[in-house]
């Protein structure tokens, strides 16, 4: 399991890129979910409770993204 943490920069880069892009996507998805009948995309500011939900979900998937990226990097460079 220690091989996953060998490339710490790769883990953190993958984590932060995913985190930023996914927060943007989640806000757009949140807006679409709240304004289903609207044909114009107007960004809605999430409530504090919704921000917490978005943050926790994004954080979980960002951690998984970083670890999987490092793992697959290890597998492909091992071959």
Buried (B, 14 or more C-beta within 10 A) or exposed (E): EEEBEEBEEBBEEBBEBBBEEBBEEBBEEBBEEEBEEEEEEEEBEBEEEBBEEBBEEBBEBBBEBBBEBBBEBBEEEEE
